[in-house]
Amino acid sequence: MPRPVPADGEVLVEVKAAGINPGEAMIRRGALHDRWPATFPSGQGSDLAGVIAEIGPGVRGFNVGDEVIGFSERRSSQAEYVAVPADQVTAKPAGVPWEVAGSLFVAGTTAYAAVRAVQLRPGDTVAVAGAAGGVGTVAVQLAVRAGATVLGIAGPVNDDWLTAHGVIPVNYGDGLADRLRAAAPSGRVDAFLDFFGGGYVQLAVEELGVEPGRVDTIIDFPAIERFGVLGAGNADASDIAVVAELAGLVADGALEVPIARVFGLDDVRAAYTELEKRHTRGKLVLRP
Ligand SMILES: NC(=O)c1ccc[n+]([C@@H]2O[C@H](COP(=O)([O-])OP(=O)(O)OC[C@H]3O[C@@H](n4cnc5c(N)ncnc54)[C@H](OP(=O)(O)O)[C@@H]3O)[C@@H](O)[C@H]2O)c1
């Protein structure tokens, strides 16, 4: 690809890190064609962090050499250089590692939107399916910060990480609804975040009796209509101010984004093969 030229209002970023997300693989396979049509050949990727290499006409407030976190809405971040509107980048706090900075947008804003949607109050118990993934690791920490008791649904391999972050681990498998109720201090689950799909919404509404208005799924789209639950995700918090807020929490040591593995840009296929196993803790990241 030729090096992009920043248009009016854009900056050119030399990418240092770009996280990968399961939705990108689904779009590539055509599985989300109705929502996000794909045409090929196509670039890929929304998450990015890097160094400003050029400033387009009309841009104020940034300089060449600034370290930034941002996002692309043109499936173009998995590259050495990407041009994006200047209002889609924010200063990277010095204490935030490149891998984390480059992973914050999709997973972070999705977690933020989902947690906000179920309106957690101190004393609530919220169960989170997919608690140890890219979205889940951020969401469980935001839910703990909101004062909720958080039940993190994941495999046993994640028990220690979840416990260390103030979350009660509950392993998926037979008898899950009973085990969730038993783990909840009040014996009741008040809200449910589904980051995995495959029947968790039904379990939340029909087995646990959670009010549909306090169930959010980011992946089981048919269940949104069937059960009247919420579908708040990335698009609902796709704002650079949210990215900046999350980056600030990371810089302050109040939010951890675990990086499972880092791949070179040339190893993009291996990175997605790993991601599609659906057992990543935190994020997989490409480093050009
Ligand atoms: N709508 C939106 O805006 C939006 C945005 C981002 C992502 N998404 C979607 O949300 C989902 C999660 O994304 P992500 O990036 O967090 O994925 P991810 O990082 O690949 O999630 C992996 C996690 O899923 C857990 N998991 C595996 N099997 C499970 C099961 N049976 N029950 C519960 N958890 C299980 C794994 O835990 P163990 O290793 O312990 O098994 C692992 O920690 C994806 O389907 C993605 O496409 C939607």
The ligand as a Gaussian input file, in Angstrom:
#p B3LYP/6-31G(d) Opt

LIG

0 1
 N      -21.235000      -5.452000      19.549000
 C      -20.051000      -4.933000      19.796000
 O      -19.906000      -3.720000      19.825000
 C      -18.869000      -5.838000      20.056000
 C      -17.626000      -5.274000      20.335000
 C      -16.559000      -6.108000      20.670000
 C      -16.731000      -7.476000      20.686000
 N      -17.945000      -8.009000      20.358000
 C      -18.149000      -9.478000      20.416000
 O      -18.109000      -9.835000      21.788000
 C      -17.499000     -11.111000      21.960000
 C      -16.346000     -10.995000      22.952000
 O      -15.283000     -10.253000      22.400000
 P      -13.849000     -10.330000      23.069000
 O      -12.935000      -9.482000      22.289000
 O      -13.948000     -10.106000      24.529000
 O      -13.520000     -11.894000      22.801000
 P      -12.344000     -12.779000      23.349000
 O      -11.290000     -11.928000      23.945000
 O      -11.957000     -13.715000      22.267000
 O      -13.049000     -13.630000      24.536000
 C      -12.418000     -14.769000      24.969000
 C      -12.954000     -15.153000      26.335000
 O      -14.161000     -15.915000      26.201000
 C      -14.181000     -16.822000      27.281000
 N      -15.003000     -18.018000      27.018000
 C      -14.700000     -19.094000      26.227000
 N      -15.695000     -19.986000      26.261000
 C      -16.652000     -19.484000      27.088000
 C      -17.927000     -19.939000      27.519000
 N      -18.440000     -21.082000      27.110000
 N      -18.626000     -19.153000      28.371000
 C      -18.138000     -17.969000      28.805000
 N      -16.941000     -17.471000      28.425000
 C      -16.211000     -18.226000      27.574000
 C      -12.741000     -17.250000      27.438000
 O      -12.522000     -17.674000      28.774000
 P      -11.741000     -19.076000      29.035000
 O      -10.417000     -18.940000      28.353000
 O      -11.658000     -19.147000      30.504000
 O      -12.577000     -20.166000      28.402000
 C      -11.948000     -16.009000      27.054000
 O      -11.428000     -15.327000      28.152000
 C      -17.096000     -11.572000      20.569000
 O      -18.100000     -12.431000      20.094000
 C      -17.065000     -10.289000      19.758000
 O      -17.337000     -10.528000      18.384000
 C      -19.012000      -7.224000      20.058000

